[in-house]
């Protein structure tokens, strides 16, 4: 079912409504399509350009922020590494201090060194010397062996605080380190550090010692340790780093995690990832591999030899965010816009092509339909003018031709003119109270006369009580005439039966025009009320301009009414009009 119109609207001026209705787009469809595409492409290009520019600015900002983050993190990591290497070991050495040494409290020293080793896995050996050591430790250091480690126990430690460790001599290493220590340091308490090879392996040795007199002739005590630098490189540093560096590598927020890499002076990797993606911002710091805090020891430090320097590099673990969080959205929006525009443009184009096709058909149709009766008229007039016709029957037959063709011509011209004056119907100037039953009966009578060559029964069922509406009688009669003419025209031969009923229901006059004709194809149904639209039925008796129903609809709507159609191909159609009852 297709319904048009509005309920309850009494008098709406039709003019405004019909004004746009009769117009066609002024731009040609192709130009319209091209204009749409050009506009969309221009908009898209502008959006993409602005988007790229914003992304580049954003990217530069992100890079700068990332570089700063890397700088700060590298600095913090270097500081933390220095602390990890130095401060804690220092605390062990200081804890042993001279008080313990003076008292020669070996069980206490044993306990402190045992826990110091637990805490600082990279320490190879602690060593110790005191002037009160047994004679076999003369000019020899006592190396500490933690509890549980097998080996010689030259000086087992016993006592309430003892951890179960022991001291042993190591002729080669002990003598070497003692000799070195004797050359280092200043008067009184002092710290010293040096790198030296022990058994062909690079080590760092750290000494904390006391000279017993100002002349530096006698050493009073030494506490120190050695670190195997190869071992530290191979695994010790990673274990150490895992403890204190990890939390610093995650800047949080939207920023990516940072990756750390440590290299020795020759560029050999000591810890951390391989170099990540090229082009990422990075920062680096160098630090001396030093196992006590240089700064804090100040005056106590003997001049330091040059020590191994490592390089610490910090960079983002992955590529940075592309800097344009809205990029995808903008791009999708542009693509969507493009698709919508193209779809619209194609739609407009199709509609415009369809309308212009309808218009062309209309012109052809009108000229064809006008030309046929005109040709017949001029032929008949010519024959009559030549006065060759002798028999009165023939003259009568030609006069009938002239009459019939004139009638046909006048009906055609009427319809075309009516189309152009349809909008006057809504103005209400000629409005009056109309008896719908009488109007329908009159129209049916007219159609019977006009449809002289098509034998068809038109059954009119007027209402039991008068049904009155308010409106333009000529326009409304034209509506009913049009529907009846169609019902006759699209009938299927002698079987066709046309019926018209009028009733009042729900405050409205309801007029139904039904036929048992060819019906309307499903594809035509949504379009039959459009101007110039003609359905897919044809034949000599089914000529038309596709204007009848368009006029009907606009007139009905102008009267505040509705129109709908129910139709099935091959089974006929029912057109229903409703109009507000006159009060
Ligand atoms: P025209 O009759 O001049 O083509 P109309 O606007 O009156 O124009 O009708 C539009 C189309 O609707 C017709 O071409 C026809 O296909 C279809 N139509 C209208 N009334 C009927 C009907 N009673 N039965 C079948 N088809 C109809």
Boltz pocket constraint, residues with backbone or C-beta under 6 A from the ligand:
constraints:
  - pocket:
      binder: B
      contacts: [[A, 482], [A, 483], [A, 486], [A, 487], [A, 488], [A, 490], [A, 491], [A, 515], [A, 517], [A, 518], [A, 519], [A, 520], [A, 524], [A, 528], [A, 529], [A, 530], [A, 533], [A, 534], [A, 535], [A, 536], [A, 537], [A, 542], [A, 543], [A, 544], [A, 545], [A, 546], [A, 547], [A, 548], [A, 549], [A, 550], [A, 572], [A, 573]]
      max_distance: 6.0
